[in-house]
Amino acid sequence: MAGDSEHPLYAIERRAERAITQELRVLLDEVLALRPALNMDDRAYADGLLMKLDRLIQDQMLLPELERSLPAANAA
């Protein structure tokens, strides 16, 4: 990303590391909105960031399922 450490995609990625599911969805929408205006290199970075945001959302959605199943597994 052309050495610009203040690029919006970098800021979004930093925020994603500590975001809850709802904020991750907002960040995902922000990346999608930025994507058409990006050059090819930045667009490739944005695509990777979209995959990362999607994975973080899925992980947060899966965690409550795992937490619910653990007490049942321990009781058996």
C-alpha positions as CSV (number, residue, x, y, z in Angstrom):
1,M,0.0,0.0,0.0
2,A,2.6,2.5,-1.1
3,G,4.0,3.0,2.4
4,D,1.0,5.1,3.6
5,S,0.6,3.9,7.2
6,E,-2.5,6.0,7.6
7,H,-4.4,4.3,4.8
8,P,-8.0,3.7,5.8
9,L,-7.6,0.0,5.2
10,Y,-4.9,-0.2,7.9
11,A,-7.1,1.7,10.3
12,I,-10.0,-0.7,9.6
13,E,-7.8,-3.7,10.1
14,R,-6.5,-2.4,13.5
15,R,-10.1,-1.7,14.6
16,A,-11.2,-5.1,13.6
17,E,-8.8,-6.8,16.0
18,R,-10.9,-5.7,19.0
19,A,-14.3,-5.3,17.4
20,I,-17.5,-7.0,18.3
21,T,-19.6,-8.7,15.6
22,Q,-21.8,-5.7,14.9
23,E,-18.8,-3.4,14.4
24,L,-17.1,-6.0,12.2
25,R,-20.1,-5.9,9.9
26,V,-19.9,-2.1,9.8
27,L,-16.1,-2.4,9.0
28,L,-16.9,-4.9,6.3
29,D,-19.3,-2.4,4.7
30,E,-16.7,0.3,4.9
31,V,-14.2,-1.8,3.0
32,L,-16.8,-2.6,0.4
33,A,-17.6,1.1,0.0
34,L,-13.9,2.0,-0.4
35,R,-13.0,-0.8,-2.8
36,P,-14.2,0.7,-6.1
37,A,-12.0,3.8,-5.6
38,L,-8.8,1.7,-4.8
39,N,-6.0,1.0,-7.2
40,M,-5.3,-2.7,-8.0
41,D,-2.7,-3.2,-5.2
42,D,-5.0,-1.7,-2.6
43,R,-8.0,-3.6,-4.0
44,A,-6.1,-6.9,-3.5
45,Y,-5.3,-5.8,0.1
46,A,-9.0,-4.9,0.6
47,D,-10.0,-8.3,-0.7
48,G,-7.8,-10.0,1.9
49,L,-9.2,-7.7,4.6
50,L,-12.7,-8.7,3.6
51,M,-11.8,-12.3,4.0
52,K,-10.2,-11.6,7.4
53,L,-13.3,-9.6,8.6
54,D,-15.6,-12.5,7.4
55,R,-13.5,-15.0,9.4
56,L,-13.6,-12.8,12.5
57,I,-17.4,-12.5,12.2
58,Q,-17.7,-16.3,11.8
59,D,-15.4,-16.9,14.8
60,Q,-17.4,-14.7,17.0
61,M,-20.6,-16.3,16.0
62,L,-19.2,-19.8,16.6
63,L,-17.8,-19.0,20.1
64,P,-21.3,-18.8,21.8
65,E,-22.2,-22.2,20.2
66,L,-19.0,-23.7,21.6
67,E,-19.6,-22.2,25.0
68,R,-23.1,-23.6,25.1
69,S,-21.9,-27.1,24.1
70,L,-19.0,-27.3,26.7
71,P,-21.2,-27.6,29.8
72,A,-23.2,-30.4,28.2
73,A,-20.0,-32.2,27.2
74,N,-18.6,-31.9,30.7
75,A,-21.8,-33.1,32.4
76,A,-21.9,-36.3,30.3
